[in-house]
């Protein structure tokens, strides 16, 4: 189990970091590869976002990014075979948020199924 745990968590972290990279965020097709068809996000604002809404928003935001969005204290837990829960803290546009992501291994590879951000004081 330790090898499976490490490999799964490492794969999910790699994918999460890709989603924070402006080179990925600027291309809808690259984002689409990483988001599960059933993806949903609850943003730090409390708004519920659909997959298509997130892709549009992320591409728009990417135009202002020159560096990846910073992520601190990222850690992961294997919840079941092919399901990883990641948590971390991000800082973007002067705001800090606690982040939670559920990744699942699919036929297309690791895909983000659910994401939630919760605002935090800086």
Residue frames relative to the residue before (quaternion, step in Angstrom):
aa qw qx qy qz dx dy dz
X 1.0000 0.0000 0.0000 0.0000 0.00 0.00 0.00
X 0.6160 0.5658 -0.3807 0.3942 3.67 0.89 -0.69
X 0.6548 0.4974 -0.3297 0.4638 3.63 0.94 -0.76
X 0.6413 0.5132 -0.3154 0.4753 3.56 0.99 -0.86
X 0.6333 0.5317 -0.3193 0.4629 3.58 0.99 -0.87
X 0.6957 0.4765 -0.2777 0.4603 3.56 0.76 -1.04
X 0.6735 0.4958 -0.3048 0.4558 3.61 0.84 -0.90
X 0.6776 0.4907 -0.2981 0.4596 3.59 0.88 -0.90
X 0.6747 0.4783 -0.2973 0.4770 3.59 0.87 -0.92
X 0.6452 0.5133 -0.3263 0.4623 3.61 0.92 -0.81
X 0.6466 0.5149 -0.3214 0.4620 3.60 0.97 -0.81
X 0.6661 0.4938 -0.3023 0.4702 3.60 0.92 -0.87
X 0.6413 0.5120 -0.3272 0.4686 3.61 0.96 -0.80
X 0.6326 0.5300 -0.3325 0.4565 3.58 0.93 -0.86
X 0.6807 0.4819 -0.2879 0.4707 3.58 0.90 -0.90
X 0.6347 0.5248 -0.3343 0.4582 3.61 0.96 -0.82
X 0.6661 0.4982 -0.3028 0.4652 3.58 0.93 -0.87
X 0.5935 0.5502 -0.3608 0.4635 3.59 1.11 -0.63
X 0.6696 0.5066 -0.3028 0.4510 3.59 0.96 -0.83
X 0.6653 0.4853 -0.2999 0.4815 3.59 1.21 -0.38
X 0.5807 0.6000 -0.3474 0.4268 3.58 1.32 -0.18
X 0.4721 -0.6994 0.4514 0.2901 3.63 -0.72 0.99
X 0.5868 0.5760 -0.3772 0.4261 3.62 1.13 -0.48
X 0.6764 0.4284 -0.2724 0.5336 3.57 1.15 -0.61
X 0.6683 0.5396 -0.2981 0.4163 3.57 0.89 -0.98
X 0.6699 0.5180 -0.3071 0.4343 3.60 1.09 -0.54
X 0.7266 0.4016 -0.2234 0.5107 3.61 1.25 -0.26
X 0.3990 -0.7530 0.4674 0.2351 3.61 -0.34 1.21
X 0.6547 0.5227 -0.3329 0.4328 3.60 0.94 -0.75
X 0.6517 0.4976 -0.3228 0.4727 3.61 1.07 -0.64
X 0.6198 0.5151 -0.3383 0.4859 3.58 1.07 -0.72
X 0.6427 0.5541 -0.3146 0.4253 3.57 0.93 -0.95
X 0.6208 0.5526 -0.3382 0.4414 3.58 1.05 -0.73
X 0.7387 0.4345 -0.2158 0.4680 3.57 1.08 -0.78
X 0.6877 0.4548 -0.2847 0.4890 3.61 1.20 -0.33
X 0.4739 -0.6658 0.5104 0.2678 3.53 -0.88 1.03
X 0.5881 -0.5851 0.4127 0.3761 3.63 -1.04 0.63
X 0.7199 0.4096 -0.2395 0.5066 3.62 1.16 -0.54
X 0.2799 0.8119 -0.4768 0.1872 3.60 1.29 0.23
X 0.0185 0.7464 -0.6646 0.0285 3.53 -1.20 0.82
X 0.0932 -0.7738 0.6227 0.0691 3.56 -1.15 0.66
X 0.1560 -0.6999 0.6830 0.1388 3.49 -1.25 0.65
X 0.2997 -0.8063 0.4913 0.1366 3.53 -0.36 1.31
X 0.6984 -0.4608 0.3510 0.4203 3.53 -1.35 0.23
X 0.6254 0.5374 -0.3273 0.4614 3.59 1.21 -0.49
X 0.5366 -0.6127 0.4057 0.4149 3.58 1.25 -0.37
X 0.5250 0.6429 -0.4054 0.3831 3.57 1.29 -0.13
X 0.3498 -0.6981 0.5862 0.2161 3.55 -1.16 0.73
X 0.1348 -0.8040 0.5786 0.0238 3.57 -0.80 1.10
X 0.3492 -0.7045 0.5751 0.2258 3.56 -1.05 0.76
X 0.7010 -0.4462 0.3476 0.4343 3.55 -1.29 0.21
X 0.7011 0.4627 -0.2847 0.4618 3.61 0.76 -0.97
X 0.6378 0.5180 -0.3348 0.4613 3.61 1.01 -0.72
X 0.6546 0.5087 -0.3149 0.4621 3.58 0.96 -0.83
X 0.6329 0.5257 -0.3437 0.4527 3.58 0.91 -0.83
X 0.6612 0.5040 -0.3040 0.4652 3.60 0.88 -0.91
X 0.6876 0.4886 -0.2864 0.4543 3.59 0.83 -0.98
X 0.6671 0.5119 -0.3057 0.4466 3.58 0.89 -0.94
X 0.6384 0.5144 -0.3266 0.4702 3.60 0.97 -0.80
X 0.6482 0.5107 -0.3173 0.4672 3.60 0.96 -0.82
X 0.6675 0.5006 -0.2961 0.4651 3.60 0.93 -0.88
X 0.6052 0.6022 -0.3561 0.3798 3.57 1.01 -0.77
X 0.5763 0.6100 -0.3737 0.3952 3.58 1.11 -0.60
X 0.7213 0.4254 -0.2463 0.4879 3.61 1.14 -0.54
X 0.6181 0.5696 -0.3381 0.4232 3.60 1.26 -0.15
X 0.1354 -0.7691 0.6173 0.0952 3.53 -1.09 0.76
X 0.7541 0.2369 -0.1305 0.5985 3.56 1.28 -0.44
X 0.6143 -0.5230 0.4156 0.4199 3.60 -1.19 0.33
X 0.5431 -0.5789 0.4875 0.3636 3.57 -1.18 0.56
X 0.4399 -0.7191 0.4661 0.2685 3.61 -0.70 1.02
X 0.0664 -0.7687 0.6360 0.0128 3.54 -1.04 0.91
X 0.0943 -0.8056 0.5846 0.0185 3.57 -0.80 1.05
X 0.8584 0.1832 -0.1208 0.4637 3.50 -1.31 0.49
X 0.2377 0.7863 -0.5374 0.1910 3.59 0.99 0.78
X 0.0915 0.7692 -0.6272 0.0814 3.51 -0.98 0.96
X 0.1742 -0.8072 0.5588 0.0761 3.53 -1.19 0.52
X 0.1635 -0.7531 0.6310 0.0894 3.50 -1.30 0.53
X 0.3630 -0.6903 0.5835 0.2262 3.54 -1.05 0.85
X 0.2243 -0.8088 0.5334 0.1050 3.60 -0.45 1.22
X 0.7521 -0.1026 0.1022 0.6430 3.55 1.16 -0.74
X 0.6874 -0.4349 0.3379 0.4734 3.57 -1.22 0.14
X 0.8497 0.1194 -0.1126 0.5011 3.57 -0.66 1.11
X 0.6872 0.4021 -0.2942 0.5286 3.62 1.22 0.35
X 0.0145 -0.8080 0.5867 -0.0512 3.57 -0.65 1.19
X 0.2050 -0.7461 0.6237 0.1108 3.54 -1.08 0.87
X 0.1000 -0.7857 0.6098 0.0296 3.57 -0.78 1.09
X 0.0471 -0.7562 0.6502 0.0568 3.53 -1.22 0.61
X 0.1602 0.7691 -0.6083 0.1132 3.55 -1.15 0.68
X 0.3909 -0.6730 0.5668 0.2703 3.54 -1.36 0.05
X 0.1092 -0.7882 0.6029 0.0581 3.56 -0.96 0.86
X 0.1472 -0.7369 0.6475 0.1270 3.51 -1.34 0.38
X 0.1288 0.7853 -0.5843 0.1595 3.52 -0.70 1.16
X 0.8530 -0.0212 -0.0317 0.5205 3.56 -0.87 1.04
X 0.7259 -0.4654 0.2330 0.4497 3.56 0.93 0.96
X 0.6528 0.4746 -0.3198 0.4963 3.58 1.25 0.27
X 0.2397 -0.7419 0.6093 0.1446 3.52 -1.15 0.72
X 0.0046 0.7937 -0.6080 0.0186 3.56 -1.06 0.78
X 0.3718 -0.6489 0.6109 0.2598 3.50 -1.23 0.64
X 0.1525 -0.8164 0.5562 0.0308 3.58 -0.83 1.02
X 0.0675 -0.7685 0.6362 0.0068 3.52 -1.17 0.76
X 0.0041 -0.8118 0.5819 -0.0491 3.59 -0.73 1.08
X 0.1746 -0.7485 0.6298 0.1127 3.54 -1.11 0.79
X 0.1039 -0.7900 0.6043 0.0022 3.54 -0.66 1.21
X 0.0314 -0.7900 0.6109 0.0414 3.55 -1.08 0.69
X 0.4430 -0.6756 0.5273 0.2632 3.50 -1.11 0.80
X 0.0575 -0.7944 0.6044 -0.0169 3.56 -0.80 1.09
X 0.7074 -0.4065 0.3360 0.4705 3.56 -1.27 -0.13
X 0.6890 0.4609 -0.2667 0.4916 3.60 1.19 -0.55
X 0.6532 -0.4631 0.3180 0.5077 3.60 1.28 -0.06
X 0.7268 -0.3886 0.3087 0.4747 3.56 -1.26 -0.33
X 0.0129 0.7973 -0.6012 0.0527 3.55 -0.86 1.03
X 0.4741 -0.6667 0.5098 0.2663 3.52 -1.14 0.81
X 0.2258 -0.8040 0.5443 0.0796 3.55 -0.65 1.20
X 0.8006 -0.0234 0.0680 0.5949 3.58 0.98 -0.87
X 0.0019 -0.7835 0.6213 -0.0106 3.56 -1.10 0.75
X 0.0025 0.7842 -0.6205 0.0024 3.54 -1.08 0.76
X 0.1327 -0.7629 0.6287 0.0712 3.51 -1.12 0.82
X 0.1022 -0.7733 0.6239 0.0473 3.56 -1.08 0.79
X 0.4547 -0.7097 0.4698 0.2625 3.56 -0.65 1.13
X 0.0619 -0.7745 0.6295 0.0064 3.52 -1.19 0.74
X 0.5398 -0.6006 0.4728 0.3526 3.56 -1.13 0.59
X 0.5021 -0.6552 0.4746 0.3056 3.58 -1.08 0.72
